Amino acid sequence: MQHAPFASAIVVVTAALVTVTAVAGCDVCDGADGLDGSFVLRTQDDVDAFPDGKCVRGDLSIGSADGQFATNDSITDVSKLAALELVEGTVSVEGNKVLQSLSLPALTYAGRRLLEPDGNANKVRGGLFINANQSLTAIDLPALTDVGGCFTIIENGALDPGVADAIFRKTKTHAVPGAGSSAYG
């Protein structure tokens, strides 16, 4: 599927998924480089204190509390996360007023590998959400190849829509019908 340049469009990917069976770099979660639990990074001090590791076995939140966009004026640098290769859950970078550049150069995969065992075969939970970061002008995700679940880059007013378009063109999203990838300024 080719995407047209994003100005104010929403693209829905309708690839069905039962199981992602191969994820580049997934063995990093099996060893000492794996970090158990979810991490909520609300301040620059939280980011700077993030433990060394290549994998998070849980969620990673960088920025404001869920639903409270554009409330974080502390985080300016996420380079401490540069070695992170895999997040087995949701990655959300949301509500950061002063973050200008998001670079996660080693990240290859974010999201869930399997459907959640809640009896609902129509939902894949997790994904990658880069939303409502007012000053964000650059996103660098050169190793990202797959997102298990939804993938959005929205409401980042300073970001050129072509940046999101380029990322979506090279990244596979494993979402069920009704979920997907979207971008708009």
Secondary structure as UniProt FT lines:
FT   TURN            24..25
FT   HELIX           26..30
FT   TURN            32..33
FT   STRAND          34..36
FT   STRAND          39..41
FT   HELIX           44..48
FT   STRAND          55..57
FT   STRAND          60..63
FT   TURN            66..67
FT   TURN            69..70
FT   HELIX           79..81
FT   TURN            82..83
FT   STRAND          86..87
FT   STRAND          90..94
FT   STRAND          101..103
FT   TURN            105..106
FT   STRAND          109..111
FT   TURN            121..122
FT   STRAND          127..131
FT   TURN            134..135
FT   STRAND          138..140
FT   TURN            142..143
FT   STRAND          146..148
FT   STRAND          150..154
FT   TURN            157..158
FT   HELIX           161..170
FT   STRAND          172..174
FT   TURN            177..178
FT   STRAND          181..184
//
